[in-house]
Amino acid sequence: PSRAVPPAPTPSPRAETRVSVSPPAVPFATMSCAALASARAACVAPLSRAALSRGRRHFRSRRALAASAAAETSPASGTQKVCVITGANTGLGFISAREIAAKGHVVVLAVRDTDKGAKAAADIERALGESGAPASSGALDVMRLDLQDLQSIDSFVDEFSAKYDRCDVLMNNAGVMALPQKSLTVNGIETQMGTNHMGHFYLTEKMMPRIFAARGRPRIVNLSSVAHEWGHIDFENTNSDGLLGYVASGWLTYGRTKLANLYFTYELHRRLRRFGGDGARVDVNAVHPGIVDTELPRSLNFNFYPQLKSMGSLITPEEGARGQIEVAIGDAFENVSGKYVAEMSGPRGNPLGPKGVHSIAESSRWSYDRDAAERFWKVSKSMTGAVWACLGETEQPQIH
């Protein structure tokens, strides 16, 4: 049976607005125990022990099993969200999982390696416990998801749907960058495109029934990058085949995948609105987190990130994750959709400005090409087998 989680309240509609996400007055790492305890005490009623115990095969948050009388009587009851974060065992995904769980939400860490996922979840619990904060309704659940294997995605969605009755937030965070040698996924898709875009495209389609089941305004967050600006989709060679298909140590293909993230974001937004009904309630946005000091450049032939760090050109994972966290659960992004949110101290921003500030921005002119986005939607359907029947689509294009 699906787990019943307290429904989120239906928000009142409001007009879209320009949003800026600024650094918090006190970052997580330096927040006092009393301050964090006060914030967590305002969280909502916990899931019952029995509900959390059903069907759990991997890491289970012990804090979620410890009932908090203060949380049970909190006026915020009914606002708990179920959030899925891909690649949540490290980097921006880890920080996002930690901060969202700290606010009392259920976080599913969708990871390729469940041992690393369990360690990440334990580290999050330890950090929250050492803060002195009381147990609250936040829960951590580690589930296996390999974006390079469509069958693994099917298995993840089946397991998730058996446990949870809705998905309030889907954060498509996982990614790889500039793999020096071309490789293929299990399904024969170039690995960068398969991980960064095609896997998330397929996952999102499969998760839509649970996203539609969420009350209020569920959200989809796609991690893009300023690298989309050098991306160009070659519709005659979408899989980067041949001698000239995968050049510059994979950097050009990486740029294509980040442009694909934006095509997907903008096209999904338009299709949701055209579909109407539940589709009109779902908000989807893309985020450029900034040039962040994470493990992402681990595969580079020449890792120049240490030089960037010594020059002060990198931001911390905490600074980089602020944008995607706010887009995922922040009040400022309620009823905001089809936007690109970028960190503003890097390229096209103000290098002398404060770091970790994310604002709605303009993406490249090519990213707004509706014909290209619609065409690439069809390519993505053909390469993954996704149908998108949830949006009333029946056509399954065969593109070679």
Phi, psi and omega in degrees: 000149179286147179281129177273122179245140182310130184291149174280145181292151177282118184282158174280139183292150173213164183287153176295150180218161176281132189238140173232132179256109183262162179299142177293156181299323179230111180294161183306316187296335183247004180294136181292155179301320182295319182294315180293322178298319179296318181294317183287332179294339180275003181288176190263173184303137182285158169295148180291155179302320182294319181295321180290332185282335186292124170072006184281120182253339186248212181297136176234131183293118178293327180297327180290341181269349180268108184294139177245116182299323180296319181291324182296330182258010182295139177293349180276004182307138180099359182256002182294135181250152171257117187240128176254128180234118177280145180064039187274005182274351184206163171059223183296324178295320179296312179299318179298316179298316181297312184289322180289321176295324180298337179270006173095010182267159174278127181239122174262116178274102182268105191228155179285322182248107185289336175295315177294325178295318179294321177295319178297317180296319178296321178296322178295314178301319181295317180297319180290322179293319181291342178288345182085006181286146178288161174299143180223194186277355180297141180224149178241131181226125180260124179227145183281134177211118176250107183291348178269010181218107183298329178293323176297322177296317176302316181295319178300312183296321177298315181294316179300314183293333177285339183261323190237143182269357180197164172230112181278327182222128170244112179255106179277083192259327189298150178187164173232157187226126169049056174296126188294331179244136179294139174217170184238152174284177177305327184265011175081018178262139177309137194298317180296313179293322181295320181280309188286327183237300190300317179298318179289325176302312181292317179300315182298317179299317182289332181275351186302321178302320178285329175292316177297333181286344179287143176276171180069227184235091176296157186229145173240127182240120180253126178278117175250210182190157173298342178298345178298339184292336174257010178279145175211124180277119174269102184291348175270353182206065185288346182254017177054044182276163173084175184299321182259009182278337183224089186241176178056040178054034175086358183292321180294321178293321176301316178300322178299319183294326180285328171293322178299323177300321180285318175306314181298315181300309184291319181289320178296319177303312181295318182291323176298317182290322178293323181294325179073196179057229179298331180299329181288347180268345187269126178257134181228127182221160178246150183228132165260110187287340185117181175269102196248145178278083180231189178277001185305321182279017186299337184261001185294143173300315176233110182274102182269003181297323175302323177294318177299320181295317180295335179272357182077022184265357177258153171251161182283159176303324178297319178292319182291327184281347184303318183296310184291330176293314181294319178296328182284317188226356185286146179297330184296340182252018172291126180067027173248126185210155178072031183242161175247121183248122187235146173288137197257004179263354182264209179306137180070002175252206178250103184298343179263358182278175180295142181274153178078020176257123182245135180223156171297129186222173175270131172274183184298155181299328181292332183291342180266010179286102185294323180296318179294320180294319179293321179294319181288332173301315179294320176300317181295321176297317182294320184283335183253338186084005176294137183258325185063041175298336179298339177254017177081012181272140178236337182294134174239089185295145175248103183244129183244000000 
